[in-house]
């Protein structure tokens, strides 16, 4: 019974904070809610006996990626969204993104129903698992996939430098540097 209660608590945290990510006007609060969502997911991974995935979720997503998001949000100095149009128009009559989001939500529900109803025939908690230890994951990551790993880190660095260049270009050469 306590495991069921913990599952509902962690999944409630993940779902509620994910909903609050898109419901905030302030991008800083959205980033903080996204960190809460990642932490709820990490707790769910721990309940699935996948501690490596949980730690990777915390270190990579809640740590590195969220720091990058916070850096970009603070660098661009975007306090809130301009949503005057969104407040006056009914959500079902908004063009473009709302309809696209609704189509994606329907596709997600269809995919979830398909995944839950298909009979794979394999048994066990994790059928067909190819990785048995953290050592195997590390060895594979830094031998077979070392190039992709390094390219990803260079792309993140280029994105950060690009954000700095774009932020400086908007301020102009006469703008005083901000601390």
N, CA, C and O of each residue as an XYZ file, in Angstrom:
716
protein
N       0.808     -1.208      0.000
C       0.000      0.000      0.000
C       0.853      1.276      0.000
O       0.530      2.212     -0.731
N       1.936      1.346      0.798
C       2.742      2.568      0.767
C       3.377      2.811     -0.599
O       3.562      3.964     -0.989
N       3.714      1.752     -1.335
C       4.290      1.943     -2.664
C       3.277      2.573     -3.609
O       3.637      3.420     -4.427
N       2.029      2.173     -3.508
C       0.985      2.745     -4.345
C       0.798      4.227     -4.024
O       0.653      5.058     -4.919
N       0.805      4.535     -2.738
C       0.663      5.928     -2.322
C       1.844      6.766     -2.815
O       1.661      7.891     -3.279
N       3.057      6.211     -2.711
C       4.243      6.917     -3.198
C       4.185      7.113     -4.705
O       4.570      8.168     -5.210
N       3.702      6.097     -5.430
C       3.559      6.227     -6.878
C       2.605      7.359     -7.228
O       2.910      8.185     -8.088
N       1.446      7.405     -6.563
C       0.485      8.467     -6.847
C       1.036      9.840     -6.464
O       0.772     10.826     -7.152
N       1.786      9.909     -5.389
C       2.372     11.178     -4.974
C       3.398     11.659     -6.003
O       3.355     12.816     -6.422
N       4.320     10.781     -6.414
C       5.349     11.173     -7.380
C       4.759     11.486     -8.753
O       5.174     12.445     -9.404
N       3.804     10.690     -9.187
C       3.203     10.974    -10.486
C       2.351     12.239    -10.421
O       2.262     12.968    -11.409
N       1.733     12.510     -9.294
C       0.996     13.762     -9.135
C       1.916     14.969     -9.198
O       1.582     15.982     -9.812
N       3.097     14.855     -8.550
C       4.086     15.937     -8.617
C       4.528     16.153    -10.057
O       4.608     17.290    -10.522
N       4.816     15.054    -10.770
C       5.291     15.167    -12.154
C       4.225     15.789    -13.053
O       4.527     16.679    -13.848
N       2.998     15.333    -12.934
C       1.932     15.839    -13.806
C       1.572     17.287    -13.450
O       1.423     18.124    -14.340
N       1.436     17.578    -12.172
C       1.061     18.933    -11.764
C       2.142     19.950    -12.137
O       1.834     21.020    -12.663
N       3.397     19.620    -11.867
C       4.443     20.574    -12.210
C       4.622     20.697    -13.723
O       5.007     21.760    -14.210
N       4.351     19.626    -14.474
C       4.391     19.729    -15.935
C       3.279     20.629    -16.450
O       3.486     21.399    -17.387
N       2.108     20.536    -15.848
C       1.012     21.420    -16.248
C       1.315     22.872    -15.883
O       0.950     23.791    -16.617
N       1.980     23.073    -14.754
C       2.315     24.432    -14.350
C       3.418     25.037    -15.216
O       3.538     26.260    -15.292
N       4.225     24.198    -15.870
C       5.266     24.723    -16.771
C       4.631     25.565    -17.866
O       5.111     26.656    -18.173
N       3.555     25.063    -18.453
C       2.926     25.796    -19.547
C       1.908     26.819    -19.054
O       1.416     27.626    -19.843
N       1.589     26.798    -17.778
C       0.607     27.723    -17.247
C       1.204     28.982    -16.649
O       0.459     29.878    -16.253
N       2.516     29.080    -16.571
C       3.171     30.235    -15.971
C       3.413     31.328    -17.009
O       3.679     31.043    -18.176
N       3.318     32.563    -16.575
C       3.658     33.680    -17.452
C       5.140     34.025    -17.330
O       5.747     34.507    -18.287
N       5.708     33.787    -16.188
C       7.105     34.100    -15.951
C       7.963     32.895    -16.353
O       7.768     31.809    -15.808
N       8.903     33.053    -17.289
C       9.704     31.911    -17.725
C      10.572     31.327    -16.618
O      10.888     30.138    -16.659
N      10.964     32.118    -15.642
C      11.768     31.592    -14.531
C      10.960     30.587    -13.717
O      11.484     29.549    -13.313
N       9.698     30.887    -13.478
C       8.855     29.951    -12.748
C       8.620     28.683    -13.568
O       8.544     27.586    -13.014
N       8.506     28.836    -14.887
C       8.338     27.666    -15.745
C       9.549     26.750    -15.663
O       9.398     25.529    -15.615
N      10.730     27.315    -15.646
C      11.941     26.503    -15.537
C      11.975     25.791    -14.188
O      12.348     24.620    -14.121
N      11.597     26.469    -13.130
C      11.584     25.836    -11.806
C      10.549     24.711    -11.737
O      10.798     23.675    -11.121
N       9.399     24.911    -12.363
C       8.399     23.848    -12.394
C       8.889     22.653    -13.217
O       8.564     21.509    -12.898
N       9.658     22.907    -14.262
C      10.215     21.825    -15.062
C      11.210     21.004    -14.245
O      11.284     19.785    -14.398
N      11.964     21.662    -13.387
C      12.864     20.935    -12.485
C      12.053     20.054    -11.546
O      12.440     18.914    -11.286
N      10.945     20.554    -11.037
C      10.076     19.738    -10.190
C       9.525     18.528    -10.924
O       9.419     17.439    -10.360
N       9.178     18.730    -12.181
C       8.704     17.604    -12.997
C       9.790     16.559    -13.176
O       9.529     15.361    -13.070
N      11.013     17.013    -13.449
C      12.128     16.069    -13.605
C      12.407     15.309    -12.320
O      12.744     14.126    -12.365
N      12.273     15.964    -11.179
C      12.497     15.278     -9.915
C      11.406     14.245     -9.643
O      11.694     13.168     -9.121
N      10.169     14.558     -9.988
C       9.093     13.570     -9.857
C       9.333     12.353    -10.738
O       9.099     11.219    -10.322
N       9.804     12.594    -11.961
C      10.126     11.482    -12.856
C      11.288     10.656    -12.322
O      11.284      9.431    -12.448
N      12.284     11.311    -11.727
C      13.407     10.573    -11.147
C      12.923      9.669    -10.008
O      13.394      8.541     -9.862
N      11.996     10.162     -9.219
C      11.421      9.317     -8.169
C      10.683      8.112     -8.735
O      10.753      7.016     -8.179
N       9.982      8.317     -9.835
C       9.305      7.189    -10.482
C      10.311      6.177    -11.036
O      10.068      4.971    -10.984
N      11.435      6.659    -11.563
C      12.473      5.747    -12.041
C      13.058      4.931    -10.895
O      13.367      3.752    -11.066
N      13.211      5.547     -9.735
C      13.711      4.804     -8.576
C      12.717      3.718     -8.185
O      13.117      2.611     -7.825
N      11.433      4.025     -8.254
C      10.421      3.004     -7.948
C      10.451      1.858     -8.947
O      10.052      0.744     -8.610
N      10.910      2.102    -10.160
C      11.024      1.051    -11.179
C      12.341      0.284    -11.080
O      12.669     -0.504    -11.968
N      13.093      0.508    -10.012
C      14.405     -0.117     -9.820
C      15.357      0.228    -10.946
O      16.084     -0.635    -11.437
N      15.357      1.481    -11.356
C      16.277      1.975    -12.375
C      17.040      3.160    -11.796
O      16.824      4.296    -12.219
N      17.942      2.912    -10.822
C      18.620      4.030    -10.168
C      19.546      4.800    -11.095
O      19.715      6.008    -10.928
N      20.151      4.126    -12.071
C      21.036      4.840    -12.985
C      20.256      5.856    -13.806
O      20.709      6.985    -13.995
N      19.094      5.463    -14.292
C      18.276      6.386    -15.082
C      17.803      7.541    -14.199
O      17.735      8.681    -14.661
N      17.476      7.263    -12.941
C      17.039      8.317    -12.028
C      18.158      9.319    -11.777
O      17.925     10.527    -11.802
N      19.365      8.831    -11.535
C      20.487      9.727    -11.290
C      20.828     10.500    -12.554
O      21.141     11.689    -12.487
N      20.772      9.837    -13.709
C      21.024     10.536    -14.967
C      19.962     11.606    -15.201
O      20.272     12.683    -15.710
N      18.731     11.326    -14.840
C      17.645     12.301    -14.967
C      17.945     13.536    -14.126
O      17.746     14.663    -14.580
N      18.420     13.330    -12.912
C      18.707     14.463    -12.026
C      19.945     15.216    -12.489
O      19.929     16.444    -12.572
N      21.019     14.489    -12.792
C      22.274     15.157    -13.142
C      22.172     15.846    -14.498
O      22.536     17.014    -14.633
N      21.680     15.127    -15.496
C      21.689     15.671    -16.854
C      20.573     16.683    -17.055
O      20.826     17.813    -17.475
N      19.334     16.285    -16.757
C      18.217     17.179    -17.051
C      18.026     18.240    -15.978
O      18.068     19.434    -16.277
N      17.816     17.821    -14.730
C      17.558     18.806    -13.681
C      18.808     19.605    -13.364
O      18.707     20.716    -12.843
N      19.975     19.073    -13.662
C      21.209     19.796    -13.415
C      21.651     20.609    -14.610
O      21.458     21.824    -14.652
N      22.241     19.941    -15.577
C      22.909     20.640    -16.684
C      21.942     21.370    -17.607
O      22.136     22.554    -17.881
N      20.919     20.700    -18.087
C      20.019     21.320    -19.062
C      19.230     22.462    -18.420
O      19.032     23.499    -19.053
N      18.780     22.292    -17.186
C      18.030     23.363    -16.542
C      18.916     24.557    -16.234
O      18.449     25.695    -16.282
N      20.194     24.322    -15.915
C      21.109     25.448    -15.724
C      21.249     26.207    -17.034
O      21.279     27.438    -17.042
N      21.336     25.480    -18.138
C      21.426     26.131    -19.444
C      20.153     26.923    -19.738
O      20.235     28.053    -20.220
N      18.979     26.356    -19.458
C      17.726     27.080    -19.665
C      17.679     28.346    -18.798
O      17.322     29.422    -19.275
N      18.042     28.201    -17.528
C      18.044     29.365    -16.646
C      19.007     30.430    -17.147
O      18.699     31.622    -17.105
N      20.164     30.006    -17.617
C      21.146     30.949    -18.150
C      20.569     31.718    -19.336
O      20.715     32.938    -19.408
N      19.927     31.031    -20.251
C      19.364     31.685    -21.433
C      18.219     32.607    -21.045
O      18.123     33.718    -21.566
N      17.346     32.168    -20.140
C      16.222     33.007    -19.723
C      16.730     34.263    -19.033
O      16.231     35.358    -19.292
N      17.717     34.114    -18.156
C      18.247     35.288    -17.465
C      19.033     36.179    -18.423
O      19.019     37.402    -18.281
N      19.715     35.582    -19.393
C      20.487     36.368    -20.352
C      19.579     37.187    -21.258
O      19.877     38.342    -21.563
N      18.483     36.596    -21.683
C      17.558     37.302    -22.566
C      16.650     38.259    -21.809
O      15.989     39.099    -22.419
N      16.610     38.140    -20.477
C      15.843     39.041    -19.624
C      14.386     39.111    -20.069
O      13.861     40.194    -20.328
N      13.745     37.965    -20.155
C      12.339     37.896    -20.557
C      11.485     37.695    -19.313
O      11.325     36.562    -18.859
N      10.932     38.768    -18.750
C      10.192     38.637    -17.493
C       8.871     37.883    -17.622
O       8.538     37.090    -16.741
N       8.108     38.106    -18.692
C       6.849     37.387    -18.886
C       6.450     37.453    -20.344
O       7.030     38.189    -21.142
N       5.435     36.653    -20.668
C       4.941     36.630    -22.043
C       3.938     37.750    -22.272
O       3.282     38.217    -21.341
N       3.833     38.170    -23.519
C       2.790     39.105    -23.915
C       1.588     38.274    -24.342
O       1.598     37.670    -25.415
N       0.553     38.241    -23.509
C      -0.576     37.357    -23.784
C      -1.907     38.095    -23.802
O      -2.925     37.519    -23.421
N      -1.930     39.340    -24.229
C      -3.198     40.074    -24.292
C      -4.162     39.403    -25.269
O      -5.357     39.296    -24.993
N      -3.636     38.949    -26.419
C      -4.484     38.285    -27.412
C      -5.033     36.974    -26.852
O      -6.200     36.650    -27.070
N      -4.208     36.225    -26.139
C      -4.636     34.934    -25.612
C      -5.719     35.072    -24.557
O      -6.548     34.175    -24.402
N      -5.727     36.189    -23.824
C      -6.728     36.371    -22.781
C      -8.093     36.750    -23.359
O      -9.115     36.517    -22.713
N      -8.132     37.329    -24.560
C      -9.400     37.774    -25.123
C     -10.045     36.735    -26.031
O     -11.248     36.810    -26.283
N      -9.279     35.767    -26.529
C      -9.804     34.791    -27.480
C     -10.021     33.460    -26.772
O      -9.172     33.021    -25.997
N     -11.156     32.818    -27.036
C     -11.457     31.521    -26.455
C     -10.414     30.494    -26.916
O     -10.013     30.520    -28.080
N      -9.967     29.591    -26.033
C      -8.902     28.650    -26.405
C      -9.216     27.785    -27.624
O      -8.307     27.437    -28.377
N     -10.464     27.439    -27.829
C     -10.802     26.592    -28.968
C     -10.815     27.358    -30.289
O     -10.832     26.751    -31.360
N     -10.807     28.671    -30.218
C     -10.820     29.477    -31.448
C      -9.465     30.069    -31.798
O      -9.342     30.820    -32.765
N      -8.452     29.734    -31.015
C      -7.109     30.233    -31.310
C      -6.536     29.471    -32.491
O      -6.689     28.252    -32.573
N      -5.889     30.158    -33.390
C      -5.338     29.463    -34.553
C      -4.015     28.778    -34.224
O      -3.383     29.054    -33.204
N      -3.628     27.899    -35.096
C      -2.292     27.327    -35.115
C      -1.887     26.481    -33.935
O      -2.275     25.316    -33.854
N      -1.114     27.034    -33.013
C      -0.507     26.214    -31.969
C      -1.497     25.436    -31.121
O      -1.205     24.311    -30.717
N      -2.657     26.007    -30.841
C      -3.615     25.285    -30.006
C      -4.158     24.054    -30.727
O      -4.311     22.995    -30.119
N      -4.446     24.187    -32.001
C      -4.934     23.039    -32.765
C      -3.841     21.996    -32.932
O      -4.102     20.795    -32.857
N      -2.621     22.457    -33.158
C      -1.495     21.538    -33.277
C      -1.279     20.801    -31.959
O      -1.033     19.595    -31.955
N      -1.368     21.517    -30.842
C      -1.231     20.888    -29.530
C      -2.336     19.883    -29.267
O      -2.086     18.821    -28.697
N      -3.561     20.209    -29.678
C      -4.663     19.266    -29.506
C      -4.444     18.014    -30.350
O      -4.732     16.906    -29.897
N      -3.938     18.178    -31.571
C      -3.640     17.017    -32.423
C      -2.547     16.157    -31.800
O      -2.620     14.929    -31.853
N      -1.535     16.790    -31.210
C      -0.481     16.029    -30.542
C      -1.018     15.290    -29.316
O      -0.602     14.164    -29.043
N      -1.931     15.910    -28.582
C      -2.519     15.251    -27.417
C      -3.330     14.028    -27.835
O      -3.266     12.988    -27.179
N      -4.088     14.145    -28.916
C      -4.851     13.000    -29.419
C      -3.897     11.891    -29.870
O      -4.143     10.714    -29.606
N      -2.810     12.264    -30.550
C      -1.830     11.268    -30.986
C      -1.191     10.569    -29.794
O      -0.933      9.367    -29.850
N      -0.932     11.310    -28.712
C      -0.363     10.703    -27.511
C      -1.320      9.705    -26.886
O      -0.906      8.617    -26.484
N      -2.598     10.062    -26.799
C      -3.580      9.146    -26.225
C      -3.690      7.877    -27.072
O      -3.753      6.774    -26.529
N      -3.715      8.027    -28.396
C      -3.781      6.861    -29.278
C      -2.547      5.989    -29.087
O      -2.661      4.765    -29.024
N      -1.374      6.599    -28.994
C      -0.143      5.837    -28.804
C      -0.128      5.115    -27.463
O       0.297      3.963    -27.380
N      -0.590      5.788    -26.417
C      -0.646      5.143    -25.110
C      -1.619      3.968    -25.109
O      -1.317      2.911    -24.554
N      -2.773      4.146    -25.721
C      -3.732      3.043    -25.799
C      -3.158      1.868    -26.581
O      -3.348      0.715    -26.196
N      -2.464      2.150    -27.667
C      -1.849      1.089    -28.463
C      -0.777      0.361    -27.644
O      -0.706     -0.868    -27.659
N       0.058      1.131    -26.927
C       1.142      0.527    -26.158
C       0.611     -0.311    -25.007
O       1.191     -1.345    -24.674
N      -0.486      0.123    -24.395
C      -1.034     -0.619    -23.261
C      -1.817     -1.858    -23.680
O      -1.938     -2.801    -22.898
N      -2.343     -1.873    -24.883
C      -3.165     -3.003    -25.308
C      -2.426     -4.028    -26.148
O      -2.942     -5.125    -26.362
N      -1.234     -3.706    -26.630
C      -0.527     -4.681    -27.463
C       0.014     -5.801    -26.591
O       0.420     -5.570    -25.452
N       0.019     -6.987    -27.115
C       0.548     -8.144    -26.406
C       1.877     -8.533    -27.012
O       1.915     -9.135    -28.086
N       2.977     -8.201    -26.341
C       4.303     -8.474    -26.883
C       4.726     -9.918    -26.739
O       5.565    -10.379    -27.512
N       4.185    -10.648    -25.790
C       4.551    -12.034    -25.599
C       5.774    -12.222    -24.716
O       6.039    -13.342    -24.280
N       6.529    -11.163    -24.436
C       7.692    -11.299    -23.575
C       7.246    -11.131    -22.131
O       6.314    -10.384    -21.834
N       7.923    -11.837    -21.245
C       7.556    -11.772    -19.839
C       8.686    -11.152    -19.042
O       9.802    -10.995    -19.537
N       8.384    -10.803    -17.807
C       9.385    -10.215    -16.929
C       9.158     -8.728    -16.765
O       8.377     -8.107    -17.486
N       9.876     -8.171    -15.780
C       9.719     -6.745    -15.505
C      10.255     -5.900    -16.655
O       9.617     -4.932    -17.068
N      11.430     -6.267    -17.173
C      12.036     -5.544    -18.277
C      12.463     -6.550    -19.333
O      13.629     -6.942    -19.376
N      11.535     -6.975    -20.185
C      11.879     -7.992    -21.176
C      12.864     -7.470    -22.214
O      12.768     -6.328    -22.663
N      13.790     -8.305    -22.577
C      14.749     -7.955    -23.623
C      15.763     -6.913    -23.202
O      16.314     -6.215    -24.053
N      16.024     -6.789    -21.900
C      16.979     -5.790    -21.440
C      18.379     -6.171    -21.899
O      18.820     -7.301    -21.688
N      19.083     -5.222    -22.531
C      20.411     -5.502    -23.068
C      21.511     -5.036    -22.130
O      22.645     -5.500    -22.241
N      21.205     -4.131    -21.211
C      22.218     -3.579    -20.336
C      21.974     -4.072    -18.922
O      20.860     -3.996    -18.405
N      23.037     -4.581    -18.302
C      22.852     -5.149    -16.981
C      23.521     -4.347    -15.876
O      23.196     -4.542    -14.705
N      24.449     -3.446    -16.210
C      25.124     -2.709    -15.149
C      25.522     -1.314    -15.626
O      25.534     -1.012    -16.819
N      25.843     -0.487    -14.651
C      26.291      0.863    -14.950
C      27.647      0.821    -15.654
O      27.925      1.650    -16.521
N      28.483     -0.138    -15.284
C      29.792     -0.283    -15.928
C      29.630     -0.541    -17.423
O      30.382      0.008    -18.229
N      28.662     -1.368    -17.801
C      28.409     -1.658    -19.214
C      27.937     -0.404    -19.945
O      28.352     -0.145    -21.074
N      27.078      0.364    -19.305
C      26.590      1.606    -19.916
C      27.743      2.573    -20.115
O      27.882      3.150    -21.193
N      28.575      2.760    -19.092
C      29.707      3.678    -19.187
C      30.711      3.256    -20.244
O      31.188      4.082    -21.023
N      31.029      1.980    -20.269
C      31.982      1.490    -21.268
C      31.442      1.704    -22.681
O      32.182      2.123    -23.572
N      30.157      1.419    -22.888
C      29.556      1.608    -24.202
C      29.499      3.087    -24.581
O      29.755      3.448    -25.730
N      29.164      3.939    -23.614
C      29.045      5.375    -23.888
C      30.382      5.985    -24.276
O      30.455      6.779    -25.215
N      31.444      5.618    -23.557
C      32.737      6.259    -23.801
C      33.634      5.506    -24.760
O      34.769      5.928    -24.983
N      33.168      4.397    -25.342
C      33.933      3.722    -26.402
C      33.166      3.769    -27.714
O      33.634      4.363    -28.685
N      32.007      3.156    -27.749
C      31.232      3.091    -28.996
C      30.609      4.422    -29.379
O      30.501      4.738    -30.564
N      30.198      5.207    -28.388
C      29.472      6.446    -28.667
C      30.239      7.683    -28.212
O      29.624      8.714    -27.939
N      31.560      7.607    -28.123
C      32.357      8.746    -27.643
C      32.228      9.945    -28.580
O      32.126     11.082    -28.118
N      32.231      9.706    -29.877
C      32.136     10.817    -30.827
C      30.803     11.546    -30.680
O      30.774     12.775    -30.625
N      29.706     10.804    -30.614
C      28.382     11.429    -30.455
C      28.291     12.178    -29.129
O      27.668     13.237    -29.052
N      28.906     11.632    -28.094
C      28.913     12.277    -26.784
C      29.633     13.620    -26.847
O      29.143     14.613    -26.310
N      30.779     13.653    -27.491
C      31.552     14.890    -27.602
C      30.876     15.897    -28.531
O      30.905     17.098    -28.261
N      30.274     15.431    -29.610
C      29.567     16.340    -30.522
C      28.399     17.007    -29.805
O      28.139     18.192    -30.012
N      27.702     16.262    -28.974
C      26.591     16.832    -28.218
C      27.083     17.927    -27.278
O      26.449     18.976    -27.168
N      28.193     17.700    -26.607
C      28.707     18.730    -25.701
C      29.150     19.974    -26.469
O      28.969     21.090    -25.982
N      29.727     19.804    -27.657
C      30.120     20.956    -28.470
C      28.885     21.716    -28.954
O      28.898     22.947    -28.992
N      27.823     21.004    -29.323
C      26.593     21.675    -29.748
C      25.981     22.498    -28.624
O      25.482     23.598    -28.861
N      26.014     21.980    -27.414
C      25.485     22.739    -26.276
C      26.328     23.982    -26.045
O      25.786     25.050    -25.757
N      27.646     23.860    -26.165
C      28.527     25.020    -26.019
C      28.254     26.064    -27.099
O      28.210     27.260    -26.808
N      28.071     25.620    -28.343
C      27.776     26.550    -29.438
C      26.444     27.249    -29.205
O      26.322     28.440    -29.490
N      25.443     26.536    -28.691
C      24.150     27.148    -28.402
C      24.286     28.222    -27.326
O      23.648     29.271    -27.416
N      25.107     27.970    -26.316
C      25.295     28.959    -25.262
C      26.022     30.193    -25.798
O      25.637     31.320    -25.486
N      27.053     29.991    -26.591
C      27.773     31.125    -27.180
C      26.843     31.903    -28.118
O      26.881     33.134    -28.144
N      26.012     31.197    -28.886
C      25.050     31.864    -29.769
C      24.064     32.707    -28.997
O      23.704     33.796    -29.444
N      23.612     32.227    -27.832
C      22.690     33.015    -27.012
C      23.357     34.284    -26.512
O      22.731     35.343    -26.470
N      24.634     34.183    -26.128
C      25.363     35.375    -25.670
C      25.514     36.372    -26.812
O      25.312     37.570    -26.613
N      25.866     35.898    -28.007
C      26.044     36.789    -29.161
C      24.735     37.469    -29.520
O      24.720     38.671    -29.785
N      23.628     36.723    -29.534
C      22.333     37.323    -29.861
C      21.909     38.346    -28.815
O      21.330     39.377    -29.161
N      22.184     38.080    -27.559
C      21.800     39.018    -26.504
C      22.628     40.293    -26.593
O      22.108     41.382    -26.351
N      23.885     40.178    -26.930
C      24.735     41.363    -27.057
C      24.357     42.181    -28.274
O      24.415     43.410    -28.231
N      23.971     41.525    -29.363
C      23.630     42.221    -30.594
C      22.373     43.059    -30.405
O      22.272     44.140    -30.983
N      21.404     42.587    -29.606
C      20.182     43.350    -29.371
C      20.458     44.615    -28.582
O      19.816     45.640    -28.811
N      21.410     44.556    -27.651
C      21.709     45.716    -26.819
C      22.435     46.809    -27.578
O      22.341     47.980    -27.208
N      23.154     46.457    -28.622
C      23.897     47.443    -29.396
C      25.246     47.734    -28.773
O      25.495     47.355    -27.629
N      26.140     48.416    -29.527
C      27.483     48.689    -28.998
C      27.511     49.760    -27.917
O      28.441     49.797    -27.112
N      26.506     50.634    -27.886
C      26.531     51.726    -26.894
C      25.891     51.306    -25.571
O      25.949     52.048    -24.591
N      25.291     50.137    -25.539
C      24.640     49.704    -24.304
C      25.692     49.324    -23.263
O      26.657     48.632    -23.587
N      25.516     49.770    -22.009
C      26.507     49.423    -20.981
C      26.396     47.935    -20.642
O      25.299     47.375    -20.649
N      27.517     47.303    -20.350
C      27.469     45.888    -19.993
C      26.736     45.696    -18.669
O      26.896     46.486    -17.740
N      25.940     44.651    -18.596
C      25.198     44.386    -17.362
C      25.966     43.381    -16.526
O      26.656     42.509    -17.053
N      25.837     43.514    -15.222
C      26.578     42.635    -14.323
C      25.792     41.415    -13.975
O      26.270     40.566    -13.223
